[in-house]
Amino acid sequence: MTHSTRDLRPKTYAFLFLELLFGTLGNTLFDKGMKEVGALGFLSASQIWAEALRIASNGSMWVGVLCMVLFIVCHMLVLSWADYSFVMPFSAFSYGLVPLFAFFWLGEKVLTARWIGIGLIVAGVALVSTTPPSTTEPAVGEVSLERLK
């Protein structure tokens, strides 16, 4: 099945948004879960198993894993429609969202230098988002609807 670039643009942006949301939530929940679990020690095999059990019994970790699986699914879908050189810089926006979630949800202090870095990331994502999501030709055997017009 083929799609025109115009047909894929709304879907691409919708799934990029979901990718950002799930990735940011997943990483934030991992942080929350590991703070709840506490510092880990790996001095012996029995301690490693005990630590793994503590992690596996934490609800925040499981919800984080679910979010990261959904992130990967969205990421693979978007990569099937858009260029890697578009998707990855756009995905970097999560580097700005994670500190926002940490600040507002987890109560972490975010230093001024980090906020400046976040601003630079947002500016870069804005620049990348002005380019078309896909500039590559369809794979061999696929025919672009644009060519049929």
Buried (B, 14 or more C-beta within 10 A) or exposed (E): EEBEBEEBBEBBBEBBEBBBBBBBBBBBBBBBBBEEBEEEEEEEEEEEEEBEEBBEEBEBBBBBBBBBEBBBBBBEBBBEBBBEBBBEBBBBBBBBBBBBBBBEEEEEEBEEEBEEBBEEBBEBBEEBBEEEBBEEEBEEEEEEEEEEE
